[in-house]
Amino acid sequence: MGKKINSLVFLLLCTVIAYSQDQNTSVNVQVKDSSQNFFKKKLVDFVQIRFDINTNITEFKFNNPAPLRNFNVLPNQSYHSRITAGYKWLTLAYSFVPKIGSINNNEDLKGKSTVFGLDFTLNFSNSQHHLFYKKTDGYYLSNSDTYRYELNLSGVFDKYAKLPNFKSVQIGIDNFYYFNGKKFSSQFARNQSEIQVKSAGSLVSFFGFYYSKIDGSKQDFSFLQFLLDQGNIYPYINKSYYAVAGTGYAYNYILPKNFYVTAMAIPAVGVQFSRLGFPLNYPSKNSTEMTVAGIAELSLGYNGVNWFGGIFGNYTGYTSPTATNKLAGSQAYTMVFIGYRFKAPKVLEKVFGYANDKIEKIK
């Protein structure tokens, strides 16, 4: 915990230093639409580069009905890092797991985990479309104490049962539409490709479609053999498709000297189709269930023309309340980030200019 706090403090200090440097920097900000001068500014000629450290780690929980017990798996990761680059209407991000000192490096206790993630975002005045891919290899049984008796009988006396061949793939697309796009900047808090000059809020509609595969088919679950002999069959593979939609509200509150606080909350409902796979040639089980989901975001920071930084928090959760044998998921994470904007090189301007011309012809 101390190392986590130190990392957060370090990045916050970087943000403060960046703020002091930004006060001496004067850059001409171009605004496409003069009617938006009082509320937001579009930095159309700037590239933004951002680095963040976040705790965006997902624990998957197989919530089983009695007499079965829950089966919770978690990757051996305390932090993720992400490098983001954005220009005009496009933002790209690459995620990885850094190993610094003892951070993400306690493999003797929890085993080895690797992650590979890509994010692709299209940003427009009234909408935002975020496509992501994330693959994780290597988990451990986070509720190993629940299976302490079975683990000891199998000769596993470690604190956690390691699941090196347990893996997951997550693919999804988030679509946001903001009804007050003329005044409210959808890109201000999430991608920092705009500057919100005056406080504004907006109703926001949301639609998301996701696919996840939680795969333990190649993992050795010999410690569960005692339970399988009793007829308790645990699923070890889950494929899920789920779609949710909802409407909520977002607000950007601007403080003096370019500091800000933003918030967004969206309740959502939808449907989830799941296919559970079982060992011992036990037939798979399909189910279609109602999905209840919620999205909440809160951030605070500093956003100057060149330097920006802050803290961003997100909670996304989903569950199927009518299911008996189900997979529930949640992502609650904090991100500390710092970034810098600079004038786009000529070659990038030409490439995007060419793309814009093609898009206009299609329209």
C-alpha positions in Angstrom: 0.0 0.0 0.0 2.9 2.4 0.8 4.3 1.9 -2.7 0.9 2.6 -4.3 0.6 5.9 -2.3 4.1 6.9 -3.2 3.4 6.4 -6.9 0.3 8.4 -6.7 2.0 11.2 -4.8 4.9 11.2 -7.3 2.6 11.7 -10.3 0.6 14.4 -8.5 3.8 16.3 -7.9 4.6 16.0 -11.6 1.2 17.5 -12.3 1.9 20.4 -9.9 5.3 21.0 -11.6 3.7 20.9 -15.0 1.1 23.4 -13.9 3.7 25.9 -12.8 5.6 25.4 -16.1 2.4 26.0 -18.1 1.8 29.4 -16.6 4.8 30.7 -18.5 3.7 29.1 -21.8 1.7 31.1 -24.4 0.1 29.2 -27.2 -2.4 30.3 -29.8 -5.5 28.1 -29.4 -7.5 27.7 -32.5 -11.3 27.3 -32.2 -13.2 25.8 -35.1 -16.6 27.3 -34.1 -16.6 30.8 -32.7 -20.0 30.2 -31.0 -18.2 27.8 -28.7 -15.7 30.3 -27.3 -17.5 30.7 -24.0 -17.7 27.0 -23.2 -15.1 24.9 -24.9 -12.0 25.2 -27.1 -10.9 22.6 -29.7 -7.2 22.2 -29.9 -7.3 21.2 -33.5 -3.6 21.7 -34.2 -2.2 19.8 -31.2 -1.2 16.2 -30.5 -1.7 15.1 -26.9 0.5 12.4 -25.3 -0.5 11.0 -21.9 1.0 8.5 -19.5 -1.0 7.0 -16.7 -0.8 4.4 -14.0 -4.1 2.8 -13.1 -5.7 0.0 -11.0 -8.0 -1.2 -13.8 -7.9 -4.9 -12.8 -10.9 -7.1 -13.2 -11.8 -10.0 -10.9 -14.1 -12.6 -12.4 -16.5 -14.3 -10.0 -18.4 -17.5 -10.8 -21.3 -17.1 -8.4 -22.6 -20.6 -8.0 -25.8 -21.7 -6.2 -25.6 -23.9 -3.1 -24.1 -26.4 -2.4 -21.4 -25.2 -4.8 -19.1 -22.4 -3.7 -18.1 -19.2 -5.5 -15.0 -19.4 -7.6 -13.1 -16.1 -7.9 -10.0 -15.5 -10.1 -7.8 -12.5 -10.2 -4.6 -11.7 -12.2 -1.4 -11.0 -10.3 -1.4 -7.3 -11.1 -1.5 -4.3 -8.8 -1.0 -1.7 -11.5 -1.5 -1.2 -15.2 0.2 1.5 -17.3 -1.1 3.0 -20.5 0.4 5.3 -23.1 -2.2 7.3 -25.0 -1.8 9.5 -28.1 -4.5 11.6 -29.7 -4.9 14.0 -32.6 -8.1 15.6 -33.8 -10.9 13.0 -33.7 -8.7 9.9 -33.1 -7.2 8.6 -29.8 -5.1 5.4 -29.5 -3.9 3.7 -26.3 -1.6 0.8 -25.4 -1.8 -0.9 -22.0 0.9 -3.0 -20.3 1.9 -4.2 -16.9 5.0 -2.5 -15.6 7.4 -4.2 -13.1 9.2 -1.7 -10.8 10.7 -3.1 -7.7 8.2 -5.3 -6.0 5.2 -3.8 -8.0 3.5 -6.5 -10.0 6.4 -8.8 -9.2 5.3 -11.1 -6.4 5.2 -14.2 -8.7 6.2 -16.6 -6.0 3.0 -15.8 -4.1 0.4 -15.4 -6.9 2.1 -16.7 -10.1 2.8 -14.8 -13.3 0.3 -12.7 -15.2 0.7 -10.9 -18.5 -1.7 -8.4 -20.1 -2.0 -6.9 -23.6 -4.5 -4.1 -24.3 -5.4 -1.7 -27.1 -7.9 1.1 -27.1 -9.3 3.0 -30.2 -11.5 6.0 -29.7 -13.3 8.3 -32.2 -14.2 11.7 -30.8 -16.8 14.0 -32.2 -18.7 17.1 -30.9 -21.8 15.2 -29.8 -20.5 11.6 -29.6 -17.7 9.4 -28.5 -17.0 5.8 -29.6 -14.5 3.7 -27.7 -13.4 0.2 -28.9 -11.1 -1.9 -26.7 -9.4 -5.3 -26.6 -7.7 -6.8 -23.6 -6.1 -10.2 -23.2 -4.8 -11.5 -19.8 -2.9 -14.7 -19.2 -2.3 -16.1 -15.7 -4.6 -15.8 -12.7 -4.8 -17.1 -9.1 -7.7 -18.2 -7.0 -8.3 -15.1 -4.9 -10.7 -16.8 -2.5 -8.3 -19.8 -1.9 -9.2 -19.9 1.8 -12.7 -21.1 0.7 -11.0 -24.2 -0.7 -8.3 -24.6 2.0 -9.4 -28.1 2.9 -9.4 -29.3 -0.8 -6.0 -27.5 -1.5 -4.3 -29.2 1.5 -5.6 -32.6 0.5 -4.1 -32.0 -3.0 -0.8 -31.0 -1.5 -1.2 -27.3 -2.2 -0.1 -25.4 1.0 0.6 -22.0 -0.6 -1.6 -19.0 0.4 -3.1 -18.9 -3.1 -3.7 -21.6 -5.7 -1.9 -20.4 -8.9 -3.8 -20.7 -12.2 -1.1 -20.0 -14.8 -3.1 -21.4 -17.7 -6.3 -19.5 -16.8 -6.9 -16.7 -19.4 -9.4 -14.2 -20.5 -10.2 -12.1 -23.5 -12.4 -9.0 -23.4 -13.7 -7.0 -26.4 -16.2 -4.2 -26.4 -17.4 -0.9 -27.7 -18.8 2.0 -25.7 -20.9 4.6 -27.5 -21.8 7.9 -25.8 -24.1 10.6 -27.3 -24.2 14.0 -25.6 -27.3 16.1 -26.1 -25.5 19.4 -25.2 -22.5 19.0 -27.5 -22.3 22.7 -28.3 -21.5 23.6 -24.8 -20.4 20.4 -23.0 -17.0 18.8 -24.0 -17.2 15.1 -24.1 -13.4 14.9 -24.7 -12.4 17.1 -21.8 -12.2 14.6 -18.9 -11.7 11.4 -20.8 -9.2 12.2 -23.6 -8.1 15.8 -22.9 -8.3 16.8 -26.6 -10.4 19.8 -25.8 -10.5 22.4 -23.0 -13.8 23.1 -21.2 -13.6 26.9 -20.6 -17.0 27.4 -18.8 -18.9 24.9 -16.6 -21.5 22.9 -18.5 -23.5 19.7 -18.3 -25.3 17.4 -20.6 -27.7 14.5 -20.7 -25.9 11.5 -22.2 -27.2 8.3 -23.7 -25.1 5.2 -23.7 -25.0 1.9 -25.7 -22.4 -0.8 -25.1 -21.8 -4.2 -26.7 -19.3 -6.6 -25.2 -17.8 -10.1 -25.6 -15.8 -11.9 -22.9 -14.2 -15.3 -22.8 -13.0 -16.7 -19.4 -11.1 -19.8 -20.2 -9.8 -22.4 -17.7 -10.1 -25.4 -20.1 -6.3 -25.9 -20.1 -5.8 -25.3 -16.4 -5.1 -28.1 -13.9 -8.0 -28.2 -11.4 -7.0 -31.4 -9.7 -7.6 -29.8 -6.3 -11.3 -29.8 -7.2 -11.4 -33.5 -7.9 -12.7 -34.2 -4.4 -15.7 -32.0 -5.1 -16.2 -33.5 -8.6 -16.4 -36.9 -7.0 -19.3 -35.6 -5.0 -21.1 -34.6 -8.1 -20.4 -30.9 -7.7 -19.5 -29.8 -11.2 -17.9 -26.4 -11.6 -17.9 -24.5 -14.9 -14.4 -23.7 -16.1 -15.1 -21.8 -19.3 -17.6 -19.0 -19.9 -18.4 -17.1 -23.1 -20.6 -14.1 -22.7 -22.2 -11.6 -25.1 -24.0 -8.7 -23.5 -25.5 -5.4 -24.6 -26.6 -2.6 -22.4 -28.2 0.8 -22.9 -29.0 3.7 -20.6 -29.3 7.4 -20.1 -27.6 9.6 -17.5 -26.0 12.9 -16.9 -22.5 14.4 -17.1 -21.1 17.7 -15.8 -17.8 19.5 -16.2 -17.2 22.0 -13.4 -14.4 24.5 -14.0 -12.5 25.9 -11.1 -10.1 29.0 -11.3 -6.8 28.7 -13.0 -7.7 25.8 -15.2 -8.5 23.3 -12.5 -11.7 21.2 -12.8 -14.0 18.6 -11.4 -16.1 16.3 -13.7 -18.7 13.6 -12.9 -20.9 11.3 -14.9 -23.4 8.6 -13.8 -25.4 6.3 -16.2 -27.7 3.4 -15.1 -28.3 0.9 -17.8 -30.2 -2.3 -18.6 -29.7 -4.9 -21.2 -29.4 -8.6 -22.0 -26.7 -11.2 -21.6 -26.2 -14.5 -23.4 -23.8 -16.9 -21.7 -22.5 -20.4 -22.4 -20.9 -22.3 -19.6 -18.5 -25.2 -20.3 -17.9 -28.0 -17.8 -15.2 -30.7 -17.4 -15.7 -34.5 -17.7 -17.7 -34.1 -21.0 -20.5 -32.6 -19.0 -22.9 -30.8 -21.4 -22.6 -27.1 -21.7 -25.2 -24.8 -20.4 -26.7 -21.8 -22.3 -28.6 -19.0 -20.7 -30.1 -15.6 -21.7 -30.6 -13.3 -18.8 -31.5 -9.7 -18.1 -28.4 -7.5 -17.4 -28.3 -4.6 -15.0 -25.3 -2.3 -15.3 -24.1 1.0 -14.0 -21.3 3.4 -15.0 -19.9 6.2 -12.8 -17.0 8.5 -13.3 -15.4 11.2 -11.2 -12.2 13.2 -12.0 -10.3 16.2 -10.9 -7.2 17.8 -12.2 -5.6 20.6 -14.2 -6.0 21.2 -17.9 -3.8 23.9 -19.5 -3.0 24.3 -23.1 0.3 22.4 -23.0 0.4 20.5 -19.7 -2.5 18.6 -18.1 -2.8 16.0 -15.3 -5.1 14.7 -12.6 -6.9 11.8 -11.1 -9.7 9.8 -12.8 -12.0 7.2 -11.2 -14.4 4.8 -12.9 -16.8 2.2 -11.8 -18.5 -0.2 -14.2 -20.4 -3.1 -13.0 -22.8 -5.7 -14.5 -24.7 -8.6 -13.2 -27.6 -10.9 -14.2 -30.0 -10.9 -11.2 -32.2 -13.7 -12.5 -29.4 -16.2 -13.3 -28.6 -19.1 -11.0 -25.1 -20.0 -12.2 -23.7 -16.8 -13.5 -20.7 -14.6 -14.1 -20.8 -11.2 -12.4 -18.2 -8.6 -13.3 -17.0 -5.2 -12.1 -14.3 -2.7 -12.8 -13.6 -0.1 -10.1 -10.3 1.6 -10.7 -8.4 4.8 -10.2 -6.1 6.4 -12.7 -3.4 9.0 -12.2 -2.2 10.7 -15.4 0.0 13.4 -16.7 0.2 14.6 -20.3 1.6 17.1 -22.7 0.3 18.7 -26.0 2.5 19.9 -28.8 2.1 21.3 -32.3 1.3 18.5 -34.8 4.0 17.7 -37.4 3.3 18.6 -41.0 3.1 14.9 -42.1 0.4 14.2 -39.5 -1.6 17.3 -40.7 -1.4 16.0 -44.3 -2.5 12.5 -43.4 -5.5 13.7 -41.4 -6.3 16.3 -44.0 -6.4 13.6 -46.7 -8.7 11.5 -44.4 -11.0 14.4 -43.8 -11.3 15.0 -47.5 -12.3 11.4 -48.1 -14.9 11.5 -45.3 -16.4 14.7 -46.7 -16.8 13.1 -50.1 -18.6 10.1 -48.5 -21.0 12.4 -46.8 
